[in-house]
Amino acid sequence: MSVVGGDNTISLGDLPVSNKQIQVSWKVKVDPSSIDKIEKYGIIVTADNADTKTLEREIEIPVIDNNDLVLMLDNK
């Protein structure tokens, strides 16, 4: 899986302490596969005023027989 059409890093600037949530997403390209599979990915969140946090998620990828599939990942 690789990020396409953008950067691996997204800067959110200075985030105030609150219950506010911010959603980010990436477009990724996956290699063709003759079987359904589950891919894992991780997101590392850093801030000047908070501890670093690592989020790990899984995405189910169906059989892909060509290179034309692009998926959207988000941090829900």
Secondary structure, DSSP 8 states (H G I E B T S, - for coil): -EE-SS-S--------SSS-----EEEEE---BSS-EEEEEEEEEEETTEEEEEEEEEEEE--B-SS--EEEEE--
